[in-house]
Amino acid sequence: MKKEQLETTIFWLKRFFAVTTIVVWLIVLIGFLKNPAPFSQLVPYCMGSTMLIFGVLTSIYKGLEYWEEQIQNKK
């Protein structure tokens, strides 16, 4: 692939993973809201899942940025 194509692919992969992560996060939150337990008991699970979901997104995003940097540094 050409350098420009790879950069465009990385650009759209970043957007795709960000949107996918937000959709998954919303689905998880809706699942917590449907639970009959009081929300105060679900807060640790809600916080933990949020941290995990966005931690995975951060890892993917940083990996894509690293890949993008490697492509830009090639001559």
MOFENLIN-V739794 format. One record per residue. SS is DSSP state (helix for helix, strand for strand, loop for the rest). Layout:
ss:SS
ss:SS
This chain:
ss:loop
ss:loop
ss:helix
ss:helix
ss:helix
ss:helix
ss:helix
ss:helix
ss:helix
ss:helix
ss:helix
ss:helix
ss:helix
ss:helix
ss:helix
ss:helix
ss:helix
ss:helix
ss:helix
ss:helix
ss:helix
ss:helix
ss:helix
ss:helix
ss:helix
ss:helix
ss:helix
ss:helix
ss:helix
ss:helix
ss:helix
ss:helix
ss:helix
ss:helix
ss:loop
ss:loop
ss:loop
ss:loop
ss:helix
ss:helix
ss:helix
ss:helix
ss:helix
ss:helix
ss:helix
ss:helix
ss:helix
ss:helix
ss:helix
ss:helix
ss:helix
ss:helix
ss:helix
ss:helix
ss:helix
ss:helix
ss:helix
ss:helix
ss:helix
ss:helix
ss:helix
ss:helix
ss:helix
ss:helix
ss:helix
ss:helix
ss:helix
ss:helix
ss:helix
ss:helix
ss:helix
ss:helix
ss:helix
ss:loop
ss:loop
